[in-house]
Amino acid sequence: MTSSSGPGINGQQPVAAAGALLWRRRKGRLEVAMIHRPRYDDWSWPKGKLDPGETWAGAAVREVEEETGLVARLGMPLPRAVYPLPRGDLKEVRYWAAEAIGGSGALDHEVDDVRWMTDAQAFGRLTHVRDGLQLQALVDAERRGLLQTWPLLVVRHAEAIARGKWDGPDHDRPLDAEGSARAEVLAPLIAAYGITRVLSSPAERCMATVSAFAKSQHIAVRGKGGLSEEGYAEDPGKAIKHVEKALTRAEATVICTHRPLLPAMLTRLADQALPGSAALSTLTDLVEDGLQKGEALVCQVIRRGAEAKIATVERHRV
């Protein structure tokens, strides 16, 4: 899954929206949260249009909180919905499975009821047939043991001042205006996945890429020499060890680093991908292609340590 959207009618971009299917287990049964909107008298999933400059993932979390009063942590991506609006435009809605990690539960004025239902009850209550696609994918993931995941994000630092235009030590080379703007965009995107641990190369351009997120969540950025270009040149194995430690901890983590380290780190992640999965294919391709500057790669992982398996991979690009 990428952050780009395909062309709509007459070459125009579709109206972009995002949402999530909140799920929980109660007395051993899977339940999902459905919303009722009195304006349309329909039962559906919380969703809404992206604000200007907003990411899909950030919009999904914002809309869930606005419509249900609950703070969501995004999990695996679910099938998107693309359908025509009454005026003839297309609307594209991207969805994620999500768990509630906070919030008051106070309802927005557009929603007058939020109900937790079993999957059978939800299928029977859905107003729009198209909304069944996301529910079926969530149920299938639950049956395969893939729904309960934790996130591991790998971020390549955003655009920095060119080496030829910087007189100081390369370690201190800062982000340029474009890179600083990207760091601000990344903050709510990273937050959407409930990240609680931030690792970074000590280089200024890496630390600055994740600092806006870290400050917004009051989390310290842990500078790790093994994630720097210099540290990698001295001992390439340290970068891989950081990946392995993250898989062992199974804590929601983001790692920010440099291009030269990515092939080794992504190869190690590919080793943990589910055999034959799209996640494995994406990671394998990225070993050669790499990440764009300022790109966030989101791996949803089941289990931990040697038993960890990457179930899904998303690319959030500039």
ABEGO torsion letter per residue (X at the ends): XBABBBBBBGGBBBBBBBBBBBBBBBGGBBBBBBBBBAAAGBBBBBBBBBBBGBBAAAAAAAAAAAAAGBBBBBBBBBBBBBBBBAAGBBBBBBBBBBBBAEEAGBBBAABABBBBBBAAAAAAABABAAAAAAAAAAAAAAAAGAABBBBBBBBBBBBBBBAAABABBAAABBBBAAAAAAAAAAAAAAAAAGBABBBBBABAAAAAAAAAAAAAAGBBBBBBAAABAAAAAABAAAAAAAAAAAAAAGBBBBBBBBAAAAAAAAAAAAAABBBGBAAAAAAAAAAAAEBBBGBBBBBBBBEBEAABBBABBBBBBX
